Amino acid sequence: MKKNLLIGILGFVSVFSFAFGYQQKVRADKNEVIALENEKRAIELEKAAEAALDEAKHQKMIAEMNILEAMKQREIAAQKK
C-alpha cells in the first residue's frame, strides 16, 4: 500500500514538473520574441538618433555661418556711418 502511494505521489510530482517546465518554455519563447522586437526597436531608435545628431551638426554649421555673415554685415554698416 505504501509503495503504491509513493508511486502515485512521484507520478503526480512528475506530471506537475512536466507541466511547470512546459509553462516555463512558453514564457521563455514569449520573452524571446519580445526581446527581439525590443532589439529591432533599439536599432531603429539608434539610427534615428544618429540622423538627428547629423541634422543638429548641420544646423549648428549654418548658424555659425549666419553669425559670421551678420558680423560682416555689421562691420560694413559701421564703415558706412
Backbone atoms as SQL, in Angstrom:
CREATE TABLE atoms (id INTEGER PRIMARY KEY, chain TEXT, resi INTEGER, resn TEXT, atom TEXT, x REAL, y REAL, z REAL);
INSERT INTO atoms VALUES
  (1, 'A', 1, 'MET', 'N', 0.823, -1.184, 0.000),
  (2, 'A', 1, 'MET', 'CA', 0.000, 0.000, 0.000),
  (3, 'A', 1, 'MET', 'C', 0.870, 1.252, 0.000),
  (4, 'A', 2, 'LYS', 'N', 1.887, 1.286, 0.889),
  (5, 'A', 2, 'LYS', 'CA', 2.764, 2.440, 0.948),
  (6, 'A', 2, 'LYS', 'C', 3.524, 2.605, -0.364),
  (7, 'A', 3, 'LYS', 'N', 3.859, 1.490, -0.970),
  (8, 'A', 3, 'LYS', 'CA', 4.605, 1.535, -2.228),
  (9, 'A', 3, 'LYS', 'C', 3.749, 2.182, -3.316),
  (10, 'A', 4, 'ASN', 'N', 2.475, 1.809, -3.396),
  (11, 'A', 4, 'ASN', 'CA', 1.578, 2.386, -4.396),
  (12, 'A', 4, 'ASN', 'C', 1.356, 3.875, -4.145),
  (13, 'A', 5, 'LEU', 'N', 1.246, 4.248, -2.885),
  (14, 'A', 5, 'LEU', 'CA', 1.073, 5.658, -2.543),
  (15, 'A', 5, 'LEU', 'C', 2.303, 6.460, -2.957),
  (16, 'A', 6, 'LEU', 'N', 3.471, 5.915, -2.693),
  (17, 'A', 6, 'LEU', 'CA', 4.716, 6.583, -3.071),
  (18, 'A', 6, 'LEU', 'C', 4.816, 6.716, -4.589),
  (19, 'A', 7, 'ILE', 'N', 4.459, 5.668, -5.304),
  (20, 'A', 7, 'ILE', 'CA', 4.483, 5.713, -6.773),
  (21, 'A', 7, 'ILE', 'C', 3.482, 6.750, -7.273),
  (22, 'A', 8, 'GLY', 'N', 2.312, 6.809, -6.666),
  (23, 'A', 8, 'GLY', 'CA', 1.305, 7.805, -7.053),
  (24, 'A', 8, 'GLY', 'C', 1.800, 9.227, -6.818),
  (25, 'A', 9, 'ILE', 'N', 2.415, 9.448, -5.664),
  (26, 'A', 9, 'ILE', 'CA', 2.940, 10.790, -5.358),
  (27, 'A', 9, 'ILE', 'C', 4.048, 11.163, -6.336),
  (28, 'A', 10, 'LEU', 'N', 4.961, 10.246, -6.590),
  (29, 'A', 10, 'LEU', 'CA', 6.044, 10.522, -7.538),
  (30, 'A', 10, 'LEU', 'C', 5.507, 10.756, -8.944),
  (31, 'A', 11, 'GLY', 'N', 4.476, 10.021, -9.319),
  (32, 'A', 11, 'GLY', 'CA', 3.844, 10.236, -10.629),
  (33, 'A', 11, 'GLY', 'C', 3.226, 11.620, -10.715),
  (34, 'A', 12, 'PHE', 'N', 2.537, 12.020, -9.643),
  (35, 'A', 12, 'PHE', 'CA', 1.932, 13.359, -9.616),
  (36, 'A', 12, 'PHE', 'C', 3.007, 14.441, -9.699),
  (37, 'A', 13, 'VAL', 'N', 4.081, 14.274, -8.943),
  (38, 'A', 13, 'VAL', 'CA', 5.182, 15.244, -8.973),
  (39, 'A', 13, 'VAL', 'C', 5.792, 15.305, -10.370),
  (40, 'A', 14, 'SER', 'N', 5.927, 14.162, -11.019),
  (41, 'A', 14, 'SER', 'CA', 6.483, 14.138, -12.375),
  (42, 'A', 14, 'SER', 'C', 5.586, 14.890, -13.349),
  (43, 'A', 15, 'VAL', 'N', 4.280, 14.624, -13.291),
  (44, 'A', 15, 'VAL', 'CA', 3.342, 15.315, -14.188),
  (45, 'A', 15, 'VAL', 'C', 3.356, 16.813, -13.900),
  (46, 'A', 16, 'PHE', 'N', 3.359, 17.171, -12.623),
  (47, 'A', 16, 'PHE', 'CA', 3.402, 18.586, -12.248),
  (48, 'A', 16, 'PHE', 'C', 4.689, 19.239, -12.758),
  (49, 'A', 17, 'SER', 'N', 5.804, 18.532, -12.653),
  (50, 'A', 17, 'SER', 'CA', 7.086, 19.068, -13.120),
  (51, 'A', 17, 'SER', 'C', 7.081, 19.274, -14.626),
  (52, 'A', 18, 'PHE', 'N', 6.535, 18.328, -15.371),
  (53, 'A', 18, 'PHE', 'CA', 6.448, 18.483, -16.827),
  (54, 'A', 18, 'PHE', 'C', 5.566, 19.671, -17.196),
  (55, 'A', 19, 'ALA', 'N', 4.441, 19.813, -16.502),
  (56, 'A', 19, 'ALA', 'CA', 3.534, 20.932, -16.788),
  (57, 'A', 19, 'ALA', 'C', 4.218, 22.264, -16.480),
  (58, 'A', 20, 'PHE', 'N', 4.902, 22.329, -15.353),
  (59, 'A', 20, 'PHE', 'CA', 5.602, 23.559, -14.991),
  (60, 'A', 20, 'PHE', 'C', 6.718, 23.866, -15.987),
  (61, 'A', 21, 'GLY', 'N', 7.454, 22.853, -16.391),
  (62, 'A', 21, 'GLY', 'CA', 8.524, 23.035, -17.380),
  (63, 'A', 21, 'GLY', 'C', 7.987, 23.536, -18.707),
  (64, 'A', 22, 'TYR', 'N', 6.855, 22.993, -19.123),
  (65, 'A', 22, 'TYR', 'CA', 6.247, 23.445, -20.381),
  (66, 'A', 22, 'TYR', 'C', 5.805, 24.901, -20.266),
  (67, 'A', 23, 'GLN', 'N', 5.220, 25.252, -19.119),
  (68, 'A', 23, 'GLN', 'CA', 4.798, 26.640, -18.908),
  (69, 'A', 23, 'GLN', 'C', 6.011, 27.573, -18.962),
  (70, 'A', 24, 'GLN', 'N', 7.112, 27.175, -18.371),
  (71, 'A', 24, 'GLN', 'CA', 8.323, 27.988, -18.401),
  (72, 'A', 24, 'GLN', 'C', 8.861, 28.127, -19.827),
  (73, 'A', 25, 'LYS', 'N', 8.749, 27.070, -20.616),
  (74, 'A', 25, 'LYS', 'CA', 9.202, 27.117, -22.008),
  (75, 'A', 25, 'LYS', 'C', 8.361, 28.108, -22.799),
  (76, 'A', 26, 'VAL', 'N', 7.053, 28.083, -22.589),
  (77, 'A', 26, 'VAL', 'CA', 6.161, 29.022, -23.283),
  (78, 'A', 26, 'VAL', 'C', 6.507, 30.456, -22.891),
  (79, 'A', 27, 'ARG', 'N', 6.734, 30.685, -21.614),
  (80, 'A', 27, 'ARG', 'CA', 7.127, 32.028, -21.159),
  (81, 'A', 27, 'ARG', 'C', 8.439, 32.464, -21.790),
  (82, 'A', 28, 'ALA', 'N', 9.399, 31.561, -21.829),
  (83, 'A', 28, 'ALA', 'CA', 10.706, 31.888, -22.405),
  (84, 'A', 28, 'ALA', 'C', 10.575, 32.225, -23.887),
  (85, 'A', 29, 'ASP', 'N', 9.734, 31.485, -24.601),
  (86, 'A', 29, 'ASP', 'CA', 9.527, 31.774, -26.021),
  (87, 'A', 29, 'ASP', 'C', 8.904, 33.155, -26.211),
  (88, 'A', 30, 'LYS', 'N', 7.919, 33.496, -25.379),
  (89, 'A', 30, 'LYS', 'CA', 7.298, 34.824, -25.473),
  (90, 'A', 30, 'LYS', 'C', 8.315, 35.917, -25.165),
  (91, 'A', 31, 'ASN', 'N', 9.113, 35.695, -24.134),
  (92, 'A', 31, 'ASN', 'CA', 10.122, 36.688, -23.770),
  (93, 'A', 31, 'ASN', 'C', 11.172, 36.852, -24.864),
  (94, 'A', 32, 'GLU', 'N', 11.484, 35.766, -25.550),
  (95, 'A', 32, 'GLU', 'CA', 12.452, 35.846, -26.649),
  (96, 'A', 32, 'GLU', 'C', 11.902, 36.708, -27.782),
  (97, 'A', 33, 'VAL', 'N', 10.630, 36.530, -28.102),
  (98, 'A', 33, 'VAL', 'CA', 10.003, 37.340, -29.150),
  (99, 'A', 33, 'VAL', 'C', 10.007, 38.811, -28.745),
  (100, 'A', 34, 'ILE', 'N', 9.661, 39.084, -27.501),
  (101, 'A', 34, 'ILE', 'CA', 9.654, 40.468, -27.016),
  (102, 'A', 34, 'ILE', 'C', 11.066, 41.052, -27.065),
  (103, 'A', 35, 'ALA', 'N', 12.057, 40.269, -26.680),
  (104, 'A', 35, 'ALA', 'CA', 13.440, 40.749, -26.697),
  (105, 'A', 35, 'ALA', 'C', 13.891, 41.076, -28.118),
  (106, 'A', 36, 'LEU', 'N', 13.515, 40.251, -29.084),
  (107, 'A', 36, 'LEU', 'CA', 13.883, 40.522, -30.475),
  (108, 'A', 36, 'LEU', 'C', 13.217, 41.796, -30.979),
  (109, 'A', 37, 'GLU', 'N', 11.946, 41.993, -30.624),
  (110, 'A', 37, 'GLU', 'CA', 11.247, 43.220, -31.024),
  (111, 'A', 37, 'GLU', 'C', 11.900, 44.442, -30.393),
  (112, 'A', 38, 'ASN', 'N', 12.274, 44.334, -29.127),
  (113, 'A', 38, 'ASN', 'CA', 12.937, 45.452, -28.450),
  (114, 'A', 38, 'ASN', 'C', 14.295, 45.753, -29.073),
  (115, 'A', 39, 'GLU', 'N', 14.994, 44.708, -29.484),
  (116, 'A', 39, 'GLU', 'CA', 16.296, 44.907, -30.128),
  (117, 'A', 39, 'GLU', 'C', 16.132, 45.637, -31.461),
  (118, 'A', 40, 'LYS', 'N', 15.123, 45.238, -32.243),
  (119, 'A', 40, 'LYS', 'CA', 14.860, 45.922, -33.514),
  (120, 'A', 40, 'LYS', 'C', 14.501, 47.383, -33.269),
  (121, 'A', 41, 'ARG', 'N', 13.654, 47.623, -32.275),
  (122, 'A', 41, 'ARG', 'CA', 13.242, 48.988, -31.950),
  (123, 'A', 41, 'ARG', 'C', 14.446, 49.816, -31.506),
  (124, 'A', 42, 'ALA', 'N', 15.337, 49.223, -30.734),
  (125, 'A', 42, 'ALA', 'CA', 16.532, 49.934, -30.270),
  (126, 'A', 42, 'ALA', 'C', 17.434, 50.305, -31.442),
  (127, 'A', 43, 'ILE', 'N', 17.572, 49.408, -32.403),
  (128, 'A', 43, 'ILE', 'CA', 18.389, 49.697, -33.585),
  (129, 'A', 43, 'ILE', 'C', 17.776, 50.842, -34.376),
  (130, 'A', 44, 'GLU', 'N', 16.455, 50.815, -34.553),
  (131, 'A', 44, 'GLU', 'CA', 15.779, 51.894, -35.279),
  (132, 'A', 44, 'GLU', 'C', 15.946, 53.229, -34.559),
  (133, 'A', 45, 'LEU', 'N', 15.795, 53.227, -33.237),
  (134, 'A', 45, 'LEU', 'CA', 15.948, 54.464, -32.469),
  (135, 'A', 45, 'LEU', 'C', 17.386, 54.973, -32.513),
  (136, 'A', 46, 'GLU', 'N', 18.333, 54.053, -32.528),
  (137, 'A', 46, 'GLU', 'CA', 19.735, 54.447, -32.628),
  (138, 'A', 46, 'GLU', 'C', 20.006, 55.127, -33.965),
  (139, 'A', 47, 'LYS', 'N', 19.449, 54.572, -35.033),
  (140, 'A', 47, 'LYS', 'CA', 19.608, 55.187, -36.352),
  (141, 'A', 47, 'LYS', 'C', 18.951, 56.562, -36.389),
  (142, 'A', 48, 'ALA', 'N', 17.771, 56.679, -35.787),
  (143, 'A', 48, 'ALA', 'CA', 17.082, 57.973, -35.748),
  (144, 'A', 48, 'ALA', 'C', 17.894, 58.986, -34.942),
  (145, 'A', 49, 'ALA', 'N', 18.510, 58.549, -33.858),
  (146, 'A', 49, 'ALA', 'CA', 19.329, 59.445, -33.044),
  (147, 'A', 49, 'ALA', 'C', 20.554, 59.913, -33.822),
  (148, 'A', 50, 'GLU', 'N', 21.161, 59.019, -34.579),
  (149, 'A', 50, 'GLU', 'CA', 22.305, 59.400, -35.404),
  (150, 'A', 50, 'GLU', 'C', 21.892, 60.416, -36.460),
  (151, 'A', 51, 'ALA', 'N', 20.735, 60.205, -37.074),
  (152, 'A', 51, 'ALA', 'CA', 20.240, 61.152, -38.078),
  (153, 'A', 51, 'ALA', 'C', 19.963, 62.508, -37.436),
  (154, 'A', 52, 'ALA', 'N', 19.384, 62.504, -36.240),
  (155, 'A', 52, 'ALA', 'CA', 19.105, 63.760, -35.541),
  (156, 'A', 52, 'ALA', 'C', 20.405, 64.478, -35.179),
  (157, 'A', 53, 'LEU', 'N', 21.417, 63.720, -34.790),
  (158, 'A', 53, 'LEU', 'CA', 22.713, 64.313, -34.469),
  (159, 'A', 53, 'LEU', 'C', 23.337, 64.946, -35.703),
  (160, 'A', 54, 'ASP', 'N', 23.263, 64.252, -36.832),
  (161, 'A', 54, 'ASP', 'CA', 23.779, 64.813, -38.082),
  (162, 'A', 54, 'ASP', 'C', 23.045, 66.096, -38.444),
  (163, 'A', 55, 'GLU', 'N', 21.732, 66.101, -38.286),
  (164, 'A', 55, 'GLU', 'CA', 20.942, 67.298, -38.589),
  (165, 'A', 55, 'GLU', 'C', 21.318, 68.437, -37.643),
  (166, 'A', 56, 'ALA', 'N', 21.535, 68.117, -36.374),
  (167, 'A', 56, 'ALA', 'CA', 21.926, 69.142, -35.402),
  (168, 'A', 56, 'ALA', 'C', 23.281, 69.742, -35.767),
  (169, 'A', 57, 'LYS', 'N', 24.218, 68.901, -36.178),
  (170, 'A', 57, 'LYS', 'CA', 25.532, 69.402, -36.600),
  (171, 'A', 57, 'LYS', 'C', 25.391, 70.313, -37.813),
  (172, 'A', 58, 'HIS', 'N', 24.549, 69.919, -38.747),
  (173, 'A', 58, 'HIS', 'CA', 24.318, 70.726, -39.949),
  (174, 'A', 58, 'HIS', 'C', 23.711, 72.078, -39.573),
  (175, 'A', 59, 'GLN', 'N', 22.725, 72.061, -38.691),
  (176, 'A', 59, 'GLN', 'CA', 22.090, 73.304, -38.264),
  (177, 'A', 59, 'GLN', 'C', 23.076, 74.199, -37.505),
  (178, 'A', 60, 'LYS', 'N', 23.954, 73.588, -36.723),
  (179, 'A', 60, 'LYS', 'CA', 24.963, 74.364, -35.999),
  (180, 'A', 60, 'LYS', 'C', 25.908, 75.039, -36.981),
  (181, 'A', 61, 'MET', 'N', 26.309, 74.312, -38.017),
  (182, 'A', 61, 'MET', 'CA', 27.194, 74.878, -39.029),
  (183, 'A', 61, 'MET', 'C', 26.521, 76.064, -39.725),
  (184, 'A', 62, 'ILE', 'N', 25.247, 75.911, -40.056),
  (185, 'A', 62, 'ILE', 'CA', 24.503, 77.007, -40.693),
  (186, 'A', 62, 'ILE', 'C', 24.434, 78.209, -39.753),
  (187, 'A', 63, 'ALA', 'N', 24.170, 77.961, -38.476),
  (188, 'A', 63, 'ALA', 'CA', 24.091, 79.053, -37.500),
  (189, 'A', 63, 'ALA', 'C', 25.428, 79.777, -37.383),
  (190, 'A', 64, 'GLU', 'N', 26.520, 79.025, -37.372),
  (191, 'A', 64, 'GLU', 'CA', 27.843, 79.648, -37.300),
  (192, 'A', 64, 'GLU', 'C', 28.115, 80.496, -38.537),
  (193, 'A', 65, 'MET', 'N', 27.718, 79.998, -39.700),
  (194, 'A', 65, 'MET', 'CA', 27.892, 80.775, -40.928),
  (195, 'A', 65, 'MET', 'C', 27.045, 82.039, -40.877),
  (196, 'A', 66, 'ASN', 'N', 25.844, 81.947, -40.342),
  (197, 'A', 66, 'ASN', 'CA', 24.977, 83.121, -40.209),
  (198, 'A', 66, 'ASN', 'C', 25.579, 84.151, -39.252),
  (199, 'A', 67, 'ILE', 'N', 26.203, 83.670, -38.184),
  (200, 'A', 67, 'ILE', 'CA', 26.852, 84.588, -37.240),
  (201, 'A', 67, 'ILE', 'C', 27.979, 85.340, -37.940),
  (202, 'A', 68, 'LEU', 'N', 28.800, 84.609, -38.699),
  (203, 'A', 68, 'LEU', 'CA', 29.900, 85.262, -39.414),
  (204, 'A', 68, 'LEU', 'C', 29.370, 86.282, -40.411),
  (205, 'A', 69, 'GLU', 'N', 28.333, 85.917, -41.125),
  (206, 'A', 69, 'GLU', 'CA', 27.737, 86.838, -42.102),
  (207, 'A', 69, 'GLU', 'C', 27.166, 88.070, -41.402),
  (208, 'A', 70, 'ALA', 'N', 26.535, 87.881, -40.265),
  (209, 'A', 70, 'ALA', 'CA', 25.983, 89.011, -39.515),
  (210, 'A', 70, 'ALA', 'C', 27.094, 89.934, -39.031),
  (211, 'A', 71, 'MET', 'N', 28.197, 89.349, -38.595),
  (212, 'A', 71, 'MET', 'CA', 29.326, 90.171, -38.148),
  (213, 'A', 71, 'MET', 'C', 29.896, 90.983, -39.310),
  (214, 'A', 72, 'LYS', 'N', 29.995, 90.363, -40.483),
  (215, 'A', 72, 'LYS', 'CA', 30.481, 91.087, -41.668),
  (216, 'A', 72, 'LYS', 'C', 29.537, 92.226, -42.021),
  (217, 'A', 73, 'GLN', 'N', 28.259, 91.946, -41.984),
  (218, 'A', 73, 'GLN', 'CA', 27.274, 92.981, -42.307),
  (219, 'A', 73, 'GLN', 'C', 27.337, 94.132, -41.296),
  (220, 'A', 74, 'ARG', 'N', 27.567, 93.816, -40.034),
  (221, 'A', 74, 'ARG', 'CA', 27.679, 94.848, -39.006),
  (222, 'A', 74, 'ARG', 'C', 28.907, 95.715, -39.259),
  (223, 'A', 75, 'GLU', 'N', 30.017, 95.078, -39.646),
  (224, 'A', 75, 'GLU', 'CA', 31.229, 95.843, -39.954),
  (225, 'A', 75, 'GLU', 'C', 31.012, 96.752, -41.155),
  (226, 'A', 76, 'ILE', 'N', 30.346, 96.235, -42.179),
  (227, 'A', 76, 'ILE', 'CA', 30.059, 97.042, -43.372),
  (228, 'A', 76, 'ILE', 'C', 29.172, 98.220, -42.999),
  (229, 'A', 77, 'ALA', 'N', 28.164, 97.960, -42.180),
  (230, 'A', 77, 'ALA', 'CA', 27.260, 99.033, -41.759),
  (231, 'A', 77, 'ALA', 'C', 28.001, 100.070, -40.919),
  (232, 'A', 78, 'ALA', 'N', 28.927, 99.625, -40.084),
  (233, 'A', 78, 'ALA', 'CA', 29.689, 100.550, -39.245),
  (234, 'A', 78, 'ALA', 'C', 30.617, 101.408, -40.096),
  (235, 'A', 79, 'GLN', 'N', 31.162, 100.850, -41.173),
  (236, 'A', 79, 'GLN', 'CA', 32.060, 101.601, -42.054),
  (237, 'A', 79, 'GLN', 'C', 31.302, 102.654, -42.851),
  (238, 'A', 80, 'LYS', 'N', 30.053, 102.396, -43.162),
  (239, 'A', 80, 'LYS', 'CA', 29.252, 103.338, -43.946),
  (240, 'A', 80, 'LYS', 'C', 28.863, 104.568, -43.137),
  (241, 'A', 81, 'LYS', 'N', 28.841, 104.461, -41.831),
  (242, 'A', 81, 'LYS', 'CA', 28.411, 105.591, -40.989),
  (243, 'A', 81, 'LYS', 'C', 29.438, 106.648, -40.907);
